[in-house]
């Protein structure tokens, strides 16, 4: 008798809520158990021209040399690799943003690392390099509780360096 093989779970980072959870390695799509949004888990490989509003995946986005993507928002939790053309108002990944020789990019990018090879072209945009996204669950375990804020019982008294004006003395009971 042969034993049934169970797929090894993999860690998935949700592109909607930025939290991680485990899922079956055979899953292609699923619903995030934390924010209840639909997720695409598979890698996206673009080999032709595509014009979309949003291109999102928990896997990698690979734009081949003949591929061209025009989008408003691009999010790929596994990283973005451009060999062709990418034009996006916003491209974000907690992984690497990679521009190969001959690649053309236009738009803003947020990534944990940026790899730009000689021969690639950046037409416009702002690049923001951020630390890798930490799971909310992991962050909660490592977080040290902050010391409570202490509020004094009485407000500090100002030094009486100059005499009060007549107008100030009229309103003194209301403001002191």
N, CA and C of each residue as an Amber inpcrd file, in Angstrom:
protein
   528
   0.8320000  -1.1770000   0.0000000   0.0000000   0.0000000   0.0000000
   0.8760000   1.2390000   0.0000000   0.4990000   2.1940000  -0.8090000
   1.2580000   3.4360000  -0.8340000   0.5500000   4.4710000   0.0240000
   1.3520000   5.2790000   0.6230000   0.7990000   6.3340000   1.4880000
   0.4370000   7.5460000   0.6330000  -0.6600000   8.1560000   0.9670000
  -1.0910000   9.3520000   0.2450000  -0.1870000  10.5160000   0.6280000
   0.2070000  11.2700000  -0.3630000   1.0530000  12.4270000  -0.0980000
   0.1780000  13.6520000   0.1380000   0.5050000  14.3470000   1.1800000
  -0.1900000  15.5980000   1.4760000   0.6850000  16.7400000   0.9780000
   0.0960000  17.7080000   0.2750000   0.9060000  18.8220000  -0.2060000
   1.4910000  19.6110000   0.9580000   2.7130000  20.0530000   0.7880000
   3.3820000  20.8490000   1.8030000   2.7770000  22.2540000   1.8030000
   2.3990000  22.7670000   2.9580000   1.8390000  24.1260000   2.9730000
   2.9290000  25.1570000   2.6650000   2.5030000  26.2710000   2.0920000
   3.4410000  27.3520000   1.8080000   2.9440000  28.6250000   2.4640000
   3.8570000  29.5300000   2.7170000   3.5260000  30.8070000   3.3260000
   3.0790000  31.7610000   2.2320000   1.9170000  32.3930000   2.4100000
   1.3360000  33.3080000   1.4370000   1.2150000  34.6780000   2.0850000
   1.6110000  35.7230000   1.3460000   1.4660000  37.0950000   1.8120000
   0.3300000  37.7440000   1.0340000  -0.7280000  38.1320000   1.7300000
  -1.8980000  38.7390000   1.0940000  -1.5370000  40.1280000   0.5730000
  -1.8690000  40.4050000  -0.6860000  -1.5730000  41.7210000  -1.2550000
  -2.6190000  42.7540000  -0.8740000  -3.6800000  42.3680000  -0.1950000
  -4.6910000  43.3270000   0.2680000  -4.4160000  43.8140000   1.6870000
  -4.1440000  42.8820000   2.6030000  -3.9730000  43.2640000   4.0060000
  -2.5250000  43.1370000   4.4930000  -1.6240000  42.6280000   3.6510000
  -0.1900000  42.4770000   3.9670000   0.0690000  41.5390000   5.1380000
  -0.8260000  40.6010000   5.3870000  -0.6150000  39.6070000   6.4320000
  -0.2990000  38.2690000   5.7900000   0.4330000  37.4570000   6.4990000
   0.8040000  36.1570000   5.9480000   0.0250000  35.0360000   6.6330000
  -0.1590000  33.9700000   5.8840000  -0.8360000  32.7840000   6.3840000
  -0.3630000  31.6140000   5.5450000  -0.6500000  30.4120000   5.9810000
  -0.2250000  29.2450000   5.2140000  -1.3830000  28.7280000   4.3710000
  -1.0090000  28.1950000   3.1990000  -1.9910000  27.6510000   2.2620000
  -1.3850000  26.4340000   1.5950000  -2.2090000  25.6440000   0.9790000
  -1.7450000  24.4640000   0.2660000  -0.8570000  24.8870000  -0.8980000
   0.1830000  24.1430000  -1.1480000   1.0800000  24.4670000  -2.2580000
   0.4140000  24.2150000  -3.6070000  -0.7010000  23.4860000  -3.6300000
  -1.4170000  23.2080000  -4.8760000  -2.5070000  24.2330000  -5.1790000
  -2.7880000  25.1200000  -4.2450000  -3.8550000  26.1100000  -4.4410000
  -3.4490000  27.1210000  -5.5070000  -4.4030000  27.5190000  -6.3350000
  -4.1780000  28.5230000  -7.3710000  -4.8210000  29.8430000  -6.9680000
  -6.0200000  29.7700000  -6.4170000  -6.7080000  30.9410000  -5.8830000
  -7.3400000  30.5540000  -4.5610000  -7.5740000  31.5320000  -3.7190000
  -8.2850000  31.2950000  -2.4670000  -8.7120000  32.6160000  -1.8740000
  -9.4120000  32.5590000  -0.7680000  -9.8520000  33.7410000  -0.0450000
  -8.9690000  33.9070000   1.1740000  -8.4830000  35.1150000   1.3920000
  -7.6360000  35.3870000   2.5600000  -8.4640000  35.1500000   3.8210000
  -7.9780000  34.3360000   4.7600000  -8.7480000  34.0770000   5.9790000
  -8.7430000  35.2580000   6.9530000  -7.9620000  36.2860000   6.6550000
  -7.8730000  37.4260000   7.5620000  -8.6870000  38.6260000   7.0830000
  -8.6660000  38.9090000   5.7660000  -9.4280000  40.0590000   5.2530000
 -10.5650000  39.6360000   4.3200000 -10.6680000  38.3360000   4.0250000
 -11.7510000  37.7470000   3.2220000 -11.7910000  38.2590000   1.7740000
 -10.6450000  38.6430000   1.2340000 -10.5640000  39.0790000  -0.1530000
 -10.0590000  37.9240000  -1.0170000 -10.4970000  37.8870000  -2.2660000
 -10.0810000  36.8670000  -3.2200000  -8.6170000  37.1000000  -3.5980000
  -7.8160000  36.0290000  -3.6330000  -6.3910000  36.1230000  -3.9380000
  -6.0050000  35.1850000  -5.0740000  -5.0940000  35.6360000  -5.9210000
  -4.4710000  34.7920000  -6.9450000  -3.1040000  34.3960000  -6.4030000
  -2.8480000  33.0900000  -6.2910000  -1.5970000  32.6110000  -5.7060000
  -0.5230000  32.2940000  -6.7470000  -0.9400000  32.0080000  -7.9670000
   0.0130000  31.5620000  -8.9830000   0.8630000  32.7200000  -9.5010000
   2.0170000  32.3630000 -10.0800000   2.8480000  33.3470000 -10.7510000
   2.1310000  33.8090000 -12.0130000   2.3410000  35.0620000 -12.3960000
   1.7580000  35.6090000 -13.6080000   2.8970000  35.8760000 -14.5810000
   2.8260000  35.2460000 -15.7520000   3.8380000  35.4400000 -16.7880000
   3.1540000  36.1010000 -17.9780000   3.6270000  37.2970000 -18.3190000
   3.0300000  38.0740000 -19.4080000   3.9430000  37.9620000 -20.6230000
   3.3860000  37.4150000 -21.7150000   4.1680000  37.2240000 -22.9330000
   3.6810000  38.0840000 -24.0920000   2.6390000  38.8770000 -23.8850000
   2.0740000  39.7440000 -24.9260000   1.5950000  41.0260000 -24.2590000
   1.0130000  41.9170000 -25.0430000   0.5190000  43.1830000 -24.5060000
  -0.7440000  42.9570000 -23.6880000  -0.7860000  43.5470000 -22.5030000
  -1.9610000  43.4900000 -21.6390000  -2.2020000  44.8640000 -21.0540000
  -3.4350000  45.3050000 -21.1070000  -3.8200000  46.5740000 -20.5180000
  -4.9250000  46.2840000 -19.5050000  -4.6410000  46.5140000 -18.2340000
  -5.5790000  46.2050000 -17.1560000  -5.5780000  47.3510000 -16.1450000
  -6.5820000  47.3710000 -15.3000000  -6.6120000  48.3590000 -14.2260000
  -5.7350000  47.9000000 -13.0740000  -5.9340000  46.6360000 -12.6430000
  -5.1710000  46.0700000 -11.5280000  -4.6150000  44.7130000 -11.9320000
  -3.3470000  44.5030000 -11.6290000  -2.7140000  43.2030000 -11.8340000
  -2.1240000  42.8060000 -10.4930000  -2.7400000  41.8030000  -9.8470000
  -2.3520000  41.4190000  -8.4930000  -2.1520000  39.9180000  -8.4080000
  -1.1000000  39.5150000  -7.6800000  -0.8490000  38.1090000  -7.4240000
  -0.0350000  37.9610000  -6.1420000  -0.2250000  36.8370000  -5.4840000
   0.6100000  36.5220000  -4.3200000   1.9210000  35.8850000  -4.7660000
   1.9950000  35.5230000  -6.0240000   3.2200000  34.9580000  -6.5880000
   4.0710000  36.0410000  -7.2200000   4.8550000  35.6470000  -8.2330000
   5.7210000  36.5850000  -8.9420000   5.0340000  37.0910000 -10.1980000
   5.4110000  38.2720000 -10.6220000   5.0020000  38.8100000 -11.9140000
   6.2440000  38.8420000 -12.7810000   6.1830000  38.1400000 -13.9150000
   7.3020000  38.1110000 -14.8590000   6.7840000  38.6310000 -16.1930000
   7.3850000  39.7010000 -16.6770000   7.0480000  40.2520000 -17.9830000
   8.1930000  39.8780000 -18.9160000   7.9090000  39.0070000 -19.8830000
   8.9500000  38.5270000 -20.7930000   9.3910000  39.6380000 -21.7380000
  10.4130000  39.3620000 -22.5510000  10.9640000  40.3620000 -23.4600000
   9.9150000  40.8820000 -24.4450000   8.9850000  40.0510000 -24.8430000
   7.9160000  40.4860000 -25.7520000   6.6660000  40.9520000 -25.0120000
   6.6620000  40.8610000 -23.6980000   5.5010000  41.2500000 -22.9040000
   5.4620000  42.7450000 -22.6480000   4.2430000  43.2270000 -22.5200000
   4.0270000  44.6540000 -22.2330000   2.8070000  44.7630000 -21.3320000
   2.9620000  45.4420000 -20.2010000   1.8550000  45.6190000 -19.2560000
   1.6240000  47.1110000 -19.0530000   0.3700000  47.5090000 -19.2370000
  -0.0710000  48.8630000 -18.9120000  -1.1580000  48.7000000 -17.8660000
  -0.9200000  49.2500000 -16.6710000  -1.8600000  49.0700000 -15.5660000
  -1.8230000  50.2810000 -14.6550000  -2.8960000  50.4340000 -13.9120000
  -2.9300000  51.4710000 -12.8900000  -2.1660000  50.9930000 -11.6560000
  -2.4710000  49.7790000 -11.2110000  -1.8600000  49.2180000 -10.0130000
  -1.3250000  47.8280000 -10.3210000  -0.0710000  47.5840000  -9.9250000
   0.5380000  46.2580000 -10.0440000   1.0380000  45.8690000  -8.6610000
   0.6070000  44.6980000  -8.1790000   1.0540000  44.1850000  -6.8870000
   1.4190000  42.7130000  -7.0580000   2.6160000  42.3610000  -6.6260000
   3.0600000  40.9750000  -6.6900000   3.8520000  40.6690000  -5.4230000
   3.3250000  39.8150000  -4.5840000   3.9640000  39.5120000  -3.3030000
   5.2820000  38.7730000  -3.4720000   5.4450000  38.0460000  -4.5760000
   6.6680000  37.2750000  -4.8000000   7.7490000  38.0140000  -5.5540000
   7.4970000  39.2370000  -5.9970000   8.4910000  40.0190000  -6.7150000
   8.0230000  40.3430000  -8.1250000   8.6610000  41.3400000  -8.7270000
   8.3410000  41.7730000 -10.0840000   9.6100000  41.7160000 -10.9110000
   9.5430000  41.0260000 -12.0390000  10.6900000  40.8590000 -12.9240000
  10.2890000  41.3560000 -14.3150000  10.9810000  42.3980000 -14.8130000
  10.6170000  43.0180000 -16.0810000  11.7340000  42.7890000 -17.0960000
  11.3880000  42.0990000 -18.1820000  12.2930000  41.9300000 -19.3190000
  11.7700000  42.7280000 -20.5090000  10.4750000  43.0500000 -20.5030000
   9.8200000  43.7940000 -21.5750000   9.5210000  45.2110000 -21.1300000
   8.2310000  45.5840000 -21.1400000   7.8130000  46.9370000 -20.7680000
   6.7570000  46.8950000 -19.6680000   6.9140000  47.7750000 -18.7000000
   5.9310000  47.9280000 -17.6340000   5.6380000  49.4060000 -17.4750000
   4.3710000  49.7570000 -17.6470000   3.9160000  51.1190000 -17.4220000
   2.7920000  51.0320000 -16.4010000   3.0770000  51.5120000 -15.1860000
   2.1010000  51.4190000 -14.0990000   2.1880000  52.6680000 -13.2420000
   1.0300000  53.1800000 -12.8420000   1.0350000  54.3160000 -11.9170000
   1.6950000  53.9110000 -10.6040000   1.4280000  52.6820000 -10.1660000
   1.9690000  52.1880000  -8.9100000   2.2940000  50.7040000  -9.0480000
   3.5350000  50.3390000  -8.7410000   3.9430000  48.9390000  -8.7040000
   4.5200000  48.6780000  -7.3220000   4.0250000  47.6480000  -6.6460000
   4.4610000  47.3730000  -5.2780000   4.7270000  45.8920000  -5.0900000
   5.7980000  45.5990000  -4.3720000   6.1310000  44.2240000  -4.0110000
   6.9530000  44.2410000  -2.7270000   6.7120000  43.2930000  -1.8260000
   7.5790000  43.1890000  -0.6570000   8.8890000  42.4870000  -1.0120000
   8.9980000  42.0200000  -2.2470000  10.1980000  41.3330000  -2.7200000
  11.0540000  42.2480000  -3.5830000  11.6910000  41.6440000  -4.5970000
  12.6100000  42.3640000  -5.4750000  11.8780000  42.9350000  -6.6850000
  12.3080000  44.1160000  -7.1060000  11.8780000  44.6980000  -8.3750000
  13.0980000  44.6330000  -9.2750000  12.9940000  43.8700000 -10.3700000
  14.1370000  43.5630000 -11.2210000  13.8950000  44.0800000 -12.6330000
  14.8170000  44.9130000 -13.1350000  14.7650000  45.3910000 -14.5140000
  15.9340000  44.7810000 -15.2710000  15.6330000  43.9300000 -16.2460000
  16.6510000  43.2390000 -17.0350000  17.1930000  44.1590000 -18.1210000
  18.3090000  43.8150000 -18.7310000  18.8040000  44.5950000 -19.8660000
  17.7460000  44.6350000 -20.9690000  17.4710000  45.8250000 -21.4880000
  16.4570000  45.9860000 -22.5260000  15.0660000  46.2650000 -21.9890000
  14.8560000  46.1700000 -20.6790000  13.5420000  46.4270000 -20.0810000
  13.2700000  47.9230000 -20.0390000  11.9930000  48.2890000 -20.1300000
  11.5730000  49.6900000 -20.0630000  10.4980000  49.7990000 -18.9870000
  10.6750000  50.7620000 -18.0910000   9.7140000  50.9360000 -16.9930000
   9.3360000  52.3990000 -16.8630000   8.0610000  52.6420000 -16.5410000
   7.5650000  53.9800000 -16.2660000   6.5480000  53.8820000 -15.1380000
   6.7640000  54.6410000 -14.0680000   5.8170000  54.6510000 -12.9520000
   6.5050000  54.5470000 -11.6120000   5.7190000  54.6820000 -10.5640000
   6.2210000  54.6120000  -9.1940000   6.3780000  53.1660000  -8.7600000
   7.4240000  52.9200000  -7.9470000   7.7100000  51.5650000  -7.4720000
   7.9770000  51.5960000  -5.9800000   7.4050000  50.6090000  -5.2600000
   7.7240000  50.3670000  -3.8560000   8.1380000  48.9080000  -3.7440000
   9.3820000  48.6810000  -3.2780000   9.9060000  47.3150000  -3.1740000
  10.9450000  47.2610000  -2.0660000  11.2820000  46.0260000  -1.6430000
  12.3050000  45.8860000  -0.6130000  13.6990000  45.9780000  -1.2100000
  13.8400000  45.7060000  -2.5150000  15.1260000  45.8880000  -3.1860000
  14.8910000  46.1760000  -4.6590000  15.8390000  46.8530000  -5.2490000
  15.7430000  47.2640000  -6.6430000  17.0010000  46.7960000  -7.3560000
  16.8130000  46.0670000  -8.4500000  17.9300000  45.5810000  -9.2550000
  17.7290000  46.1250000 -10.6640000  18.6070000  47.0280000 -11.0800000
  18.5230000  47.6440000 -12.3970000  19.8030000  47.3210000 -13.1530000
  19.6660000  46.5750000 -14.2450000  20.8330000  46.2030000 -15.0450000
  21.1310000  47.2810000 -16.0750000  22.4100000  47.4050000 -16.4670000
  22.7490000  48.3340000 -17.5450000  21.9860000  47.9510000 -18.8160000
  21.5130000  48.9450000 -19.5210000  20.7360000  48.6970000 -20.7280000
  19.2440000  48.7640000 -20.5010000  18.8080000  48.7920000 -19.2450000
  17.3760000  48.9670000 -18.9690000  17.0860000  50.4670000 -18.9390000
  15.8170000  50.8170000 -19.1380000  15.4310000  52.2220000 -19.2230000
  14.3320000  52.5140000 -18.2080000  14.5220000  53.5790000 -17.4450000
  13.4970000  54.0740000 -16.5330000  13.0650000  55.4240000 -17.0790000
  11.8230000  55.5070000 -17.5530000  11.3280000  56.7240000 -18.1800000
  10.8670000  57.7590000 -17.1660000  10.1650000  57.3420000 -16.1460000
   9.6580000  58.2640000 -15.1330000   9.2640000  57.4700000 -13.9060000
   9.1530000  58.1510000 -12.7900000   8.6470000  57.4980000 -11.5880000
   9.5160000  57.7460000 -10.3760000   8.9510000  57.3950000  -9.2550000
   9.5950000  57.5310000  -7.9570000   9.8190000  56.1260000  -7.4140000
  11.0140000  55.8400000  -6.9170000  11.3330000  54.5260000  -6.3630000
  11.4540000  54.6470000  -4.8500000  10.7170000  53.7840000  -4.1360000
  10.7710000  53.7540000  -2.6770000  11.2170000  52.3690000  -2.2430000
  12.3620000  52.3180000  -1.5810000  12.8830000  51.0450000  -1.0800000
  12.4750000  50.9410000   0.3850000  11.7210000  49.8980000   0.7050000
  11.1870000  49.7180000   2.0500000  11.7140000  48.4180000   2.6440000
  11.7260000  48.2990000   3.9570000  12.1030000  47.0240000   4.5490000
  11.0790000  45.9570000   4.1870000  11.4830000  44.6940000   4.1510000
  10.5220000  43.6330000   3.8310000   9.3370000  43.6760000   4.7820000
   8.1550000  43.3610000   4.2540000   6.9290000  43.3790000   5.0490000
   6.9840000  42.2640000   6.0700000   6.6410000  42.6170000   7.2940000
   6.6140000  41.6530000   8.3850000   5.1680000  41.2530000   8.6230000
   4.9570000  40.0000000   8.8640000   3.6070000  39.5250000   9.1430000
   3.0880000  40.1800000  10.4080000   1.8140000  40.5310000  10.4200000
   1.2060000  41.1430000  11.5990000   1.2750000  40.1830000  12.7800000
   1.0940000  38.8940000  12.5140000   1.1440000  37.9100000  13.5930000
   2.5510000  37.8260000  14.1820000   3.5880000  37.8460000  13.3220000
   4.9590000  37.8030000  13.8080000   5.2890000  39.0770000  14.5700000
   4.8020000  40.2040000  14.0760000   5.0840000  41.4800000  14.7280000
   4.4640000  41.5180000  16.1160000   3.2890000  40.9450000  16.2870000
   2.6190000  40.9590000  17.5840000   3.4020000  40.1500000  18.6120000
   4.0370000  39.0550000  18.1690000   4.8040000  38.2330000  19.0950000
   6.0690000  38.9350000  19.5470000   6.6980000  39.7050000  18.6450000
   7.9660000  40.3460000  18.9530000   7.8000000  41.7020000  19.6190000
   6.6170000  42.2390000  19.5980000   6.3940000  43.5860000  20.0920000
   6.4860000  43.6240000  21.6110000   7.1910000  44.6010000  22.1150000
   7.2940000  44.8200000  23.5530000   6.2410000  45.8530000  23.9140000
   5.4290000  45.5840000  24.9340000   4.4000000  46.5550000  25.2750000
   5.0300000  47.8870000  25.6750000   4.4500000  48.9570000  25.2000000
   4.9670000  50.2880000  25.5050000   4.6260000  50.6480000  26.9440000
   5.4750000  51.4780000  27.5400000   5.2170000  51.9360000  28.9010000
   3.9870000  52.8290000  28.8840000   3.1470000  52.7390000  29.8930000
   1.9390000  53.5700000  29.9060000   2.3130000  55.0500000  29.9780000
   1.5210000  55.8570000  29.3390000   1.7450000  57.3000000  29.3620000
   1.2610000  57.8330000  30.6900000   2.0970000  58.6100000  31.3370000
   1.7210000  59.1710000  32.6260000   1.2630000  60.6040000  32.4400000
   0.0670000  60.8750000  32.8880000  -0.5060000  62.2180000  32.7970000
  -0.4320000  62.8380000  34.1770000   0.1870000  64.0030000  34.2880000
   0.2590000  64.6310000  35.6140000  -1.1360000  65.0530000  36.0780000
  -1.3150000  65.0390000  37.4170000  -2.6010000  65.4170000  37.9880000
  -2.8940000  66.9010000  37.7790000  -1.8770000  67.7310000  37.8980000
  -2.0560000  69.1670000  37.7590000  -1.2050000  69.6650000  36.6010000
  -1.7010000  70.6400000  35.8560000  -0.8700000  71.2020000  34.7890000
   0.2770000  72.0000000  35.3890000   1.4080000  72.0600000  34.6920000
   2.5340000  72.8370000  35.2390000   2.1700000  74.3180000  35.3200000
   2.6570000  74.9620000  36.3740000   2.3510000  76.3760000  36.5820000
   3.4160000  77.2180000  35.8900000   2.9500000  78.2390000  35.2110000
   3.8740000  79.1490000  34.5370000   4.4700000  80.0990000  35.5680000
   5.7050000  80.4740000  35.3300000   6.3710000  81.4220000  36.2310000
   5.7560000  82.8010000  36.0260000   5.5290000  83.4850000  37.1160000
   4.9240000  84.8200000  37.0460000   6.0300000  85.8320000  36.8450000
   6.4570000  86.0040000  35.6080000   7.5650000  86.9060000  35.3360000
   7.1010000  88.3300000  35.0780000   5.8720000  88.5030000  34.5840000
   5.3870000  89.8440000  34.3510000   3.9640000  89.9660000  34.9000000
   3.5690000  91.1340000  35.2500000   2.2220000  91.2920000  35.8090000
   1.1640000  91.0970000  34.7330000   0.0170000  90.6320000  35.1390000
  -1.1030000  90.4210000  34.2310000  -1.6860000  91.7440000  33.7770000
  -2.1940000  91.7560000  32.5680000  -2.8820000  92.9560000  32.1090000
  -4.2740000  92.9840000  32.7330000  -4.9280000  94.1380000  32.6150000
  -6.2700000  94.2620000  33.1800000  -7.2320000  93.2960000  32.4940000
  -7.0830000  93.1230000  31.1740000  -7.9480000  92.2240000  30.4170000
  -7.7330000  90.7690000  30.8550000  -6.4850000  90.4060000  31.0870000
  -6.1950000  89.0520000  31.5360000  -6.7550000  88.7900000  32.9200000
  -6.7140000  89.7880000  33.7720000  -7.2410000  89.5820000  35.1230000
  -8.7640000  89.4480000  35.1160000  -9.4360000  90.0310000  34.1210000
 -10.8850000  89.8740000  34.0250000 -11.2760000  88.4410000  33.6970000
 -10.4710000  87.7740000  32.8420000 -10.7700000  86.4110000  32.4230000
 -10.0150000  85.3560000  33.2120000  -9.2380000  85.7470000  34.1770000
  -8.4230000  84.7960000  34.9210000  -9.2240000  83.6640000  35.5410000
 -10.3690000  83.8930000  36.1590000 -11.0960000  82.7650000  36.7510000
 -11.5380000  81.7430000  35.7020000 -11.8170000  82.1810000  34.4910000
 -12.2830000  81.2510000  33.4720000 -11.1740000  80.3850000  32.8850000
  -9.9620000  80.8840000  32.8770000  -8.8550000  80.1670000  32.2270000
  -7.8600000  79.5660000  33.1880000  -7.9380000  79.7980000  34.4680000
  -6.9260000  79.2330000  35.3630000  -7.3960000  77.9930000  36.0520000
